[in-house]
């Protein structure tokens, strides 16, 4: 579904969930501006028992000149109802009676709670509804002014604990939009009330240690408050990682911090929320959400916080650790495979940005920081994954074809200049290459989740799940890495 498909309606109601937060307000406001520009009469509103009272939200409405109404019923003549950051029929949104013939559209980023259809746009892999709306508006070529950019940025900021839980490349793209620093500074510095400060203090006084992970429970509160709490908790000695949770109407909100290289915050967040919600973020800061309904289905009715603690214990026992060149597996005993001669892409890093430029490679698999150099090439795999390779290794191993490289990945990899913020896609400057010789590797399926610290990066690990492969180049076993199971099956053939 595209937003342009909805411009045939004139009387449009954009409904946020009850007691809306900044993400819901921002998403609804941006949609309101779009439909107003299309000549419609959009009303931004919410229902429920209480009006907006949080000081930072009142300030947001005033600074960004957002008009939002608290209503008891839909106005007569409503042609289209859009629920944003929520799903009509869920428990956190007023289920208004619909006028005859009115259409309903759902735009949300939470786990689906209703049957999806052509009129639902639900993207639970995104960290905020603001990200989803921002991407939809970009797809329409809609010119977003400062007010809209400020609102969407702030919506993302509050729903990701201060940008610490950016899960998807689109989240990171929105985080770099041209928002007004002065407005955002005012909003950021008005985030905590005196009552919420008391909640932080009470939360920190009660902790439970699960191995080296500190577990904290907060009273029901604004999701952004958890970020402040976890930032403080992580500074306590002997806590390698902290998980702070609070109850929300439909699930547990999590904020996670990590200072141990063996625990990436984004990875433990994904593990804890697996099958019950969604989680993600960065190396040191992350977060997630776990649905009560999903927890009950998975656990057979366990108390949500007890289930969360069981997931933390499972995580601590779940992984094998491999340090390249140190405690290698017995690769010599593993089966031998040859890599199939599939065309892949490559680009000279110095062709994307001049040599010596600090860059971030952004892909679906995450961000990788490096520096452009005449001696460093960037390889582009069949699923859009990007990894560096030395020029001499590339020239020894690959034959260049005189044709561009085409890859229809979900999110085309992007190169960001970390100095000035300029972004360039890598595919337009990529060429196709083929292996010169048959590449031989030793490989085996891993039986449990595994973390590998490679020769390329001794501080960050690559994570593989059961069913993926641990792989090492034949004759150089310290060059070991993880290859996703489906990619390995498409790319390698066993040697008889």
C-alpha positions as CSV (number, residue, x, y, z in Angstrom):
1,X,0.0,0.0,0.0
2,X,1.2,3.5,-0.9
3,X,0.2,6.7,0.7
4,X,-0.8,8.1,-2.7
5,X,-3.5,5.4,-2.9
6,X,-5.2,7.1,0.0
7,X,-5.3,10.6,-1.4
8,X,-8.8,9.9,-2.9
9,X,-10.2,10.3,0.5
10,X,-11.0,13.8,1.9
11,X,-12.2,13.4,5.5
12,X,-9.4,11.5,7.1
13,X,-8.9,10.7,10.8
14,X,-5.4,9.9,11.9
15,X,-5.6,8.1,15.3
16,X,-2.8,7.6,17.7
17,X,-2.9,5.1,20.6
18,X,-4.4,6.1,23.9
19,X,-2.2,8.5,25.9
20,X,0.1,8.9,22.8
21,X,3.9,9.1,23.1
22,X,6.3,11.2,20.9
23,X,6.6,8.5,18.3
24,X,2.9,8.2,17.7
25,X,2.4,12.0,17.7
26,X,5.3,12.5,15.3
27,X,4.1,9.8,12.9
28,X,0.5,11.1,12.9
29,X,1.7,14.7,12.5
30,X,3.9,13.8,9.4
31,X,0.9,11.9,7.8
32,X,-1.4,14.9,8.6
33,X,1.0,17.2,6.7
34,X,1.1,14.8,3.7
35,X,-2.6,14.5,3.4
36,X,-3.2,18.2,3.9
37,X,-0.8,18.9,1.1
38,X,-2.8,16.5,-1.0
39,X,-6.0,18.6,-0.4
40,X,-7.6,16.4,2.2
41,X,-9.0,17.4,5.7
42,X,-6.9,15.3,8.1
43,X,-7.6,15.3,11.8
44,X,-4.9,14.1,14.2
45,X,-6.5,12.7,17.3
46,X,-6.5,10.1,20.1
47,X,-9.0,8.6,22.5
48,X,-8.9,6.9,25.8
49,X,-9.5,8.0,29.4
50,X,-6.7,10.6,29.8
51,X,-5.3,13.6,28.0
52,X,-1.6,14.2,27.3
53,X,0.0,15.5,30.5
54,X,3.7,14.7,30.1
55,X,5.6,18.0,30.1
56,X,8.0,17.0,27.3
57,X,5.1,16.1,25.1
58,X,3.3,19.3,25.8
59,X,6.5,21.1,24.9
60,X,6.8,19.1,21.7
61,X,3.3,20.1,20.6
62,X,4.0,23.8,21.3
63,X,7.5,23.9,19.7
64,X,6.5,22.0,16.6
65,X,3.0,23.5,16.4
66,X,1.3,20.2,16.3
67,X,-2.5,20.2,16.7
68,X,-3.9,17.0,18.2
69,X,-7.4,16.4,19.6
70,X,-8.7,14.2,22.4
71,X,-12.0,12.8,21.1
72,X,-14.8,10.6,22.3
73,X,-16.1,9.5,18.9
74,X,-15.3,9.9,15.2
75,X,-16.7,13.0,13.5
76,X,-19.6,12.5,11.1
77,X,-18.6,11.9,7.5
78,X,-15.3,10.2,8.3
79,X,-14.2,8.4,5.1
80,X,-10.9,7.0,6.2
81,X,-9.5,6.1,9.6
82,X,-5.7,5.5,9.9
83,X,-4.4,4.1,13.2
84,X,-0.7,5.0,13.5
85,X,1.8,3.4,15.9
86,X,-1.0,1.1,16.9
87,X,-3.4,-1.4,15.5
88,X,-7.2,-1.0,15.5
89,X,-8.6,-3.7,17.7
90,X,-5.7,-3.8,20.0
91,X,-6.1,-3.0,23.7
92,X,-4.1,0.3,23.7
93,X,-6.2,2.1,21.2
94,X,-9.8,3.3,21.5
95,X,-12.0,1.3,19.2
96,X,-14.3,4.0,17.8
97,X,-17.5,3.1,16.0
98,X,-17.0,3.5,12.3
99,X,-19.4,5.4,10.1
100,X,-20.9,3.2,7.3
101,X,-18.5,2.8,4.4
102,X,-15.5,4.2,6.2
103,X,-12.2,2.5,5.3
104,X,-9.5,1.5,7.9
105,X,-5.7,1.6,7.4
106,X,-3.1,0.5,9.9
107,X,0.5,1.9,10.0
108,X,2.6,0.5,12.8
109,X,6.0,-1.0,13.8
110,X,4.9,-3.3,16.6
111,X,4.4,-7.1,16.5
112,X,1.1,-7.8,14.5
113,X,-1.9,-8.2,16.8
114,X,-4.4,-8.3,14.0
115,X,-4.8,-10.1,10.7
116,X,-2.7,-8.3,8.1
117,X,-4.2,-7.3,4.8
118,X,-3.6,-4.9,1.9
119,X,-4.6,-2.1,4.2
120,X,-2.0,-2.8,6.8
121,X,1.6,-1.6,6.8
122,X,3.3,-3.3,9.8
123,X,7.1,-3.3,10.0
124,X,8.2,-4.8,13.4
125,X,11.8,-4.8,12.3
126,X,11.9,-1.0,12.6
127,X,12.6,0.7,15.9
128,X,10.0,3.4,15.5
129,X,6.8,4.2,13.6
130,X,8.5,7.5,12.8
131,X,11.0,5.5,10.7
132,X,8.2,3.8,8.8
133,X,6.3,7.0,8.1
134,X,9.6,8.8,7.1
135,X,10.4,6.0,4.6
136,X,6.8,6.1,3.2
137,X,7.0,9.8,2.7
138,X,10.4,9.5,1.0
139,X,8.9,7.0,-1.3
140,X,6.3,9.5,-2.3
141,X,8.9,12.2,-2.9
142,X,7.2,14.4,-0.3
143,X,9.3,17.4,0.7
144,X,9.6,17.2,4.5
145,X,10.2,20.6,6.1
146,X,12.0,21.2,9.4
147,X,8.9,20.7,11.6
148,X,8.3,17.2,10.1
149,X,11.9,16.3,10.2
150,X,12.2,17.5,13.8
151,X,9.1,15.5,14.8
152,X,10.1,12.3,13.2
153,X,13.6,12.5,14.6
154,X,12.3,13.1,18.1
155,X,9.9,10.2,17.7
156,X,12.7,7.9,16.8
157,X,14.9,9.4,19.6
158,X,12.3,8.7,22.3
159,X,11.4,5.2,21.0
160,X,15.0,4.1,20.9
161,X,16.3,5.4,24.3
162,X,18.2,8.2,22.8
163,X,19.1,6.5,19.5
164,X,20.7,3.6,21.3
165,X,18.4,1.0,19.9
166,X,18.6,1.6,16.1
167,X,17.8,-1.8,14.6
168,X,17.5,-1.3,10.9
169,X,19.5,0.7,8.3
170,X,16.4,2.9,7.8
171,X,16.5,3.8,11.5
172,X,20.1,4.9,11.2
173,X,19.2,6.9,8.1
174,X,16.5,8.8,9.9
175,X,18.8,9.4,12.8
176,X,21.0,11.4,10.4
177,X,18.3,13.6,9.0
178,X,18.8,17.4,9.1
179,X,16.8,18.2,12.3
180,X,17.0,21.5,14.2
181,X,19.6,21.0,16.9
182,X,18.2,23.8,19.1
183,X,14.7,22.4,19.1
184,X,15.8,18.9,19.8
185,X,18.2,20.1,22.6
186,X,15.2,21.7,24.3
187,X,13.1,18.6,24.0
188,X,15.9,16.2,25.1
189,X,16.6,18.2,28.2
190,X,12.9,18.2,29.3
191,X,12.5,14.4,29.3
192,X,12.4,13.6,33.1
193,X,10.0,14.8,35.8
194,X,10.8,14.7,39.5
195,X,8.5,11.7,39.9
196,X,10.4,9.8,37.1
197,X,13.7,10.6,38.9
198,X,12.3,8.8,41.9
199,X,11.4,5.8,39.7
200,X,15.1,5.7,38.5
201,X,16.3,5.7,42.0
202,X,14.0,2.9,43.1
203,X,14.8,0.8,40.1
204,X,18.6,1.0,40.8
205,X,18.1,-0.1,44.4
206,X,16.7,-3.5,43.4
207,X,18.9,-5.6,41.2
208,X,19.4,-9.3,40.5
209,X,22.6,-10.7,39.1
210,X,22.3,-13.5,36.5
211,X,25.9,-14.4,35.9
212,X,27.5,-11.1,35.0
213,X,24.3,-9.6,33.8
214,X,22.5,-7.1,36.0
215,X,18.7,-7.4,35.9
216,X,16.5,-4.4,37.0
217,X,12.8,-3.9,36.9
218,X,11.2,-0.4,36.8
219,X,7.7,0.7,37.6
220,X,5.5,1.3,34.5
221,X,7.0,4.4,32.9
222,X,7.8,6.2,29.7
223,X,10.0,3.9,27.6
224,X,12.7,6.6,27.2
225,X,13.2,6.6,31.0
226,X,14.7,3.1,30.8
227,X,17.6,4.4,28.8
228,X,18.7,6.8,31.5
229,X,18.4,4.1,34.1
230,X,20.4,1.5,32.1
231,X,23.1,4.1,31.4
232,X,23.6,4.5,35.1
233,X,23.4,0.8,35.9
234,X,26.0,-0.1,33.4
235,X,28.6,1.9,35.2
236,X,28.5,-0.4,38.3
237,X,31.6,-2.5,38.7
238,X,31.3,-6.2,37.8
239,X,28.3,-5.7,35.7
240,X,29.2,-6.7,32.1
241,X,25.7,-6.1,30.8
242,X,22.5,-4.8,32.3
243,X,18.9,-5.4,31.3
244,X,16.3,-3.0,32.5
245,X,12.6,-3.7,31.9
246,X,9.3,-2.2,32.6
247,X,5.7,-3.3,32.1
248,X,3.7,-1.6,29.4
249,X,0.0,-2.3,28.4
250,X,0.9,-5.1,26.0
251,X,4.3,-6.2,26.9
252,X,7.7,-5.6,28.5
253,X,9.9,-2.8,27.2
254,X,13.7,-3.5,27.5
255,X,16.7,-1.3,27.6
256,X,20.1,-3.0,27.4
257,X,23.7,-1.9,27.9
258,X,26.9,-3.8,27.6
259,X,30.6,-3.2,28.2
260,X,32.0,-6.7,27.5
261,X,33.2,-7.4,24.0
262,X,31.7,-10.9,24.2
263,X,28.2,-9.4,24.6
264,X,27.0,-7.1,21.9
265,X,23.9,-5.3,23.2
266,X,22.1,-5.6,19.9
267,X,22.7,-9.3,19.8
268,X,21.5,-10.1,23.4
269,X,18.5,-7.9,22.7
270,X,17.6,-10.0,19.6
271,X,18.1,-13.2,21.6
272,X,15.9,-12.2,24.5
273,X,13.1,-11.0,22.3
274,X,13.3,-13.8,19.7
275,X,9.8,-15.1,18.9
276,X,8.2,-12.9,21.5
277,X,8.8,-9.5,19.9
278,X,11.8,-7.6,18.4
279,X,15.1,-6.3,19.7
280,X,18.2,-4.6,18.4
281,X,20.5,-1.6,18.5
282,X,24.2,-1.1,18.6
283,X,27.3,-2.7,20.1
284,X,27.0,-1.1,23.5
285,X,23.3,0.1,23.6
286,X,20.2,-1.7,22.6
287,X,16.6,-2.4,23.5
288,X,13.5,-4.4,22.6
289,X,9.9,-5.3,23.3
290,X,8.3,-8.6,24.3
291,X,4.6,-9.1,23.8
292,X,2.7,-10.6,26.8
293,X,0.6,-12.6,24.3
294,X,3.6,-14.1,22.6
295,X,5.3,-14.9,25.9
296,X,2.2,-16.7,27.1
297,X,2.0,-18.8,23.9
298,X,5.7,-19.7,24.0
299,X,6.1,-20.4,27.7
300,X,2.7,-21.9,28.5
301,X,1.6,-19.0,30.7
302,X,4.8,-18.1,32.5
303,X,5.0,-14.7,34.3
304,X,6.6,-12.3,31.8
305,X,9.5,-11.1,34.0
306,X,10.3,-14.7,35.0
307,X,10.3,-15.7,31.3
308,X,12.6,-12.8,30.6
309,X,15.0,-13.9,33.3
310,X,15.0,-17.5,31.9
311,X,16.0,-16.0,28.5
312,X,18.9,-14.2,30.1
313,X,20.0,-17.5,31.8
314,X,19.7,-19.3,28.4
315,X,21.7,-16.6,26.7
316,X,24.6,-16.9,29.2
317,X,24.8,-20.7,28.5
318,X,24.0,-20.4,24.8
319,X,27.2,-19.5,22.9
320,X,30.5,-21.0,21.9
321,X,33.3,-18.4,21.6
322,X,36.0,-18.6,18.9
323,X,39.0,-16.3,18.8
324,X,40.7,-16.5,15.3
325,X,44.2,-17.8,15.6
326,X,43.8,-18.6,19.3
327,X,41.4,-21.3,20.2
328,X,40.5,-22.5,16.7
329,X,38.3,-25.5,16.1
330,X,39.9,-28.6,14.5
331,X,39.4,-27.3,10.9
332,X,41.6,-30.0,9.5
333,X,39.1,-32.6,10.5
334,X,36.2,-30.7,8.9
335,X,34.8,-31.5,5.4
336,X,36.5,-29.8,2.4
337,X,34.3,-27.5,0.2
338,X,35.0,-25.5,-3.0
339,X,33.4,-22.2,-3.6
340,X,31.2,-22.0,-6.7
341,X,32.2,-19.5,-9.3
342,X,29.4,-17.1,-8.7
343,X,29.7,-13.5,-9.8
344,X,30.0,-11.0,-7.0
345,X,30.5,-7.3,-6.8
346,X,33.4,-5.2,-5.7
347,X,34.4,-1.6,-5.5
348,X,37.7,0.2,-4.8
349,X,37.1,1.9,-1.5
350,X,39.0,5.0,-2.7
351,X,36.6,5.2,-5.7
352,X,33.7,5.7,-3.3
353,X,35.5,8.4,-1.3
354,X,39.0,9.7,-1.6
355,X,41.7,7.7,0.2
356,X,42.0,8.3,3.9
357,X,38.3,9.1,4.4
358,X,36.7,7.6,7.5
359,X,33.6,5.7,6.3
360,X,30.8,3.6,7.6
361,X,29.5,0.8,5.5
362,X,25.8,0.4,6.1
363,X,24.0,-2.8,5.2
364,X,21.2,-4.9,6.5
365,X,23.7,-6.9,8.6
366,X,24.8,-3.7,10.4
367,X,27.3,-0.9,10.3
368,X,31.1,-1.5,9.7
369,X,33.6,1.4,10.2
370,X,36.8,1.5,8.2
371,X,39.0,3.9,6.3
372,X,39.2,4.2,2.5
373,X,42.6,3.2,1.0
374,X,44.0,2.4,-2.4
375,X,44.9,-1.0,-1.1
376,X,41.4,-1.8,0.3
377,X,38.6,-3.1,-1.8
378,X,35.0,-3.6,-0.7
379,X,33.3,-6.9,-1.8
380,X,29.5,-7.1,-2.2
381,X,28.0,-10.6,-1.7
382,X,24.9,-12.1,-3.1
383,X,22.7,-10.9,-0.3
384,X,24.1,-7.4,-0.2
385,X,26.6,-8.1,2.5
386,X,29.8,-6.0,2.3
387,X,33.2,-6.9,3.6
388,X,36.7,-5.5,3.1
389,X,39.5,-7.3,1.2
390,X,43.1,-6.3,0.5
391,X,43.9,-5.3,-3.1
392,X,46.7,-7.9,-3.4
393,X,44.4,-10.6,-2.2
394,X,41.6,-9.5,-4.5
395,X,44.0,-9.4,-7.6
396,X,45.3,-12.8,-6.7
397,X,41.9,-14.3,-6.3
398,X,39.4,-12.6,-8.7
399,X,39.0,-11.9,-12.4
400,X,37.3,-8.6,-13.2
401,X,34.4,-8.6,-15.7
402,X,33.6,-5.6,-17.8
403,X,30.1,-5.2,-16.5
404,X,28.4,-3.4,-13.6
405,X,27.3,-5.5,-10.6
406,X,23.5,-5.8,-10.2
407,X,22.0,-6.9,-6.8
408,X,18.4,-6.4,-5.9
409,X,18.9,-6.6,-2.1
410,X,16.2,-5.3,0.2
411,X,18.4,-2.4,1.4
412,X,21.2,-1.4,-1.1
413,X,24.4,-1.0,0.9
414,X,25.4,2.6,1.5
415,X,28.8,4.2,2.3
416,X,28.7,7.1,4.7
417,X,31.4,9.7,5.1
418,X,31.8,9.9,8.8
419,X,33.4,13.4,8.6
420,X,30.7,15.3,6.6
421,X,27.8,12.9,6.6
422,X,27.7,12.5,2.8
423,X,26.2,9.2,1.7
424,X,26.8,7.2,-1.5
425,X,25.5,3.9,-2.6
426,X,28.1,1.3,-3.4
427,X,26.3,-0.6,-6.2
428,X,26.5,2.2,-8.8
429,X,30.3,2.1,-8.6
430,X,30.6,-1.6,-8.3
431,X,31.8,-4.0,-11.0
432,X,31.4,-7.8,-11.3
433,X,34.1,-10.2,-10.7
434,X,34.6,-14.0,-10.7
435,X,37.0,-16.2,-8.7
436,X,40.2,-17.0,-10.8
437,X,40.6,-20.3,-9.1
438,X,38.6,-22.7,-7.1
439,X,38.7,-21.5,-3.5
440,X,38.9,-24.3,-1.0
441,X,37.6,-24.1,2.6
442,X,37.1,-26.3,5.6
443,X,33.6,-25.9,7.0
444,X,31.0,-27.4,9.3
445,X,27.6,-26.5,10.5
446,X,27.6,-25.1,14.0
447,X,25.3,-26.9,16.5
448,X,24.8,-24.0,18.8
449,X,25.0,-20.2,18.5
450,X,28.6,-19.1,18.0
451,X,30.6,-15.9,18.3
452,X,33.7,-15.5,16.2
453,X,36.3,-12.8,16.7
454,X,38.1,-12.6,13.3
455,X,41.5,-11.4,12.2
456,X,39.8,-8.3,10.8
457,X,38.3,-7.1,14.1
458,X,39.3,-8.4,17.5
459,X,36.8,-6.2,19.4
460,X,33.6,-7.1,17.5
461,X,32.4,-10.6,16.9
462,X,30.4,-12.1,14.1
463,X,27.5,-14.2,15.3
464,X,26.3,-17.4,13.8
465,X,23.1,-19.3,14.7
466,X,22.7,-23.1,14.8
467,X,22.6,-24.2,11.2
468,X,25.1,-21.6,10.0
469,X,28.7,-22.6,9.1
470,X,32.0,-22.0,10.7
471,X,34.5,-21.6,7.7
472,X,38.2,-21.3,7.4
473,X,40.3,-21.0,4.2
474,X,42.3,-24.1,3.4
475,X,45.9,-23.7,4.5
476,X,45.2,-20.7,6.6
477,X,42.9,-21.8,9.4
478,X,43.3,-18.6,11.5
479,X,41.3,-16.8,8.8
480,X,38.0,-18.2,10.0
481,X,34.5,-16.6,9.8
482,X,30.8,-17.3,9.9
483,X,28.7,-17.8,6.8
484,X,25.0,-17.9,7.0
485,X,23.5,-21.3,6.3
486,X,21.4,-20.4,3.3
487,X,24.3,-18.4,1.7
488,X,26.7,-21.2,2.3
489,X,24.4,-23.8,0.7
490,X,24.1,-21.5,-2.4
491,X,27.8,-20.7,-2.6
492,X,29.8,-23.9,-1.8
493,X,29.9,-27.5,-3.0
494,X,31.4,-30.4,-1.0
495,X,34.6,-31.9,-2.4
496,X,34.3,-35.7,-2.7
